[in-house]
Amino acid sequence: MLITPAQLLDEPLSLNESFSEGSLDYAPDLRQVGPITLKGLAELLVEHRGPRQFVQDIRLRASYSGEFEQLCARCLEPVRRRMEGTFDLIFRPASADSQAGEHSITEDETEIGYYEESGLLLEDAVREQVLLALPGRILCRQDCKGLCSHCGINRNLSSCQCVDEPVNPRFAELAGIAIAHKG
């Protein structure tokens, strides 16, 4: 759904959208399972920058929810989870801040997104918010045994006959650091 400033001139746009499974591309290890629902409001904020100089920002306030599958960080099995979130974002035309060279910005300006001349694609905003809400990694369970580093078998489902090779002595110090870091 494309949202343009012209749509918002007279009144805010009420949003009640559903994005079907597969309609948004996320990350290789994330899959949407079923629809994502989004409810919210898009409104126009006109920023006055001087005599006859206006910038038309789009403010997007919404909440979303949907089911996703993300791969376990250890065994690569899909982990299903429900994700819900809310956001309040401001998007500015990309051309509004296109000054040549480097310049400083305020802390508030770090929270501003940009939209192209054609308008703001709602799907892009939803995809971004879902990706930002993901945990850095997810486990299928706390005691996940992961995959065998030799044969690749899922150690949660069966065991293998692979023998763990001794650690190269040159890397023994690194192993100690990793163990100390976990504690």
C-alpha positions, 0 to 999 in steps of 0.5 A: 500500500502506497501512502502519499502526502496528497492522500493525507491533506484533508484528513488522516488515513485510517489503516486496517491492513492484513499482509498475507503469508509470503507477501513480505520478504524478511531475512533468510532465517525468518518466515511469516506464518499466516497473515500479519495484521496492522491497525493504525493511522497515517497523518501529514505533518507539515514542517515550515522551514522558511518563507514558502518552504514546506516539508511534508512529513508522514507520521505513521502510528500503528500496531501489528501482530503475526506468527513467524518461524525463525531458525534456532541458532544451534540446530536450525529447526524452525521456532514458531513465535507470535510477534506483536509491536507498536511503532510511531514513526516519522518519514520525510521526503528523501529530497528534503535533507539532501544537502551535499557534504557532511552536516550535523543532525539533532538527536530527534533527526536520527529517528526520522525515516525517508520516503521516495517521491512516489510516497511511503510503501507501508510494507517497507515500514512493517518489514523494518519494524518486524526485523528490528523487533527480532531477538539477535538469536533464538533457541528452540529450547535452552538446552538445545544440543545443536548440530554435530560439527562433523556430520551435521546431525541434529543432536536433539533428535539422535546421536552420532558416532563422531569423535570430537577432535582435541582442540589445537593447543594454539587455540586452547587459550581462546577456548578458556576465554569463551568459557570464562565469558559464559560464566 
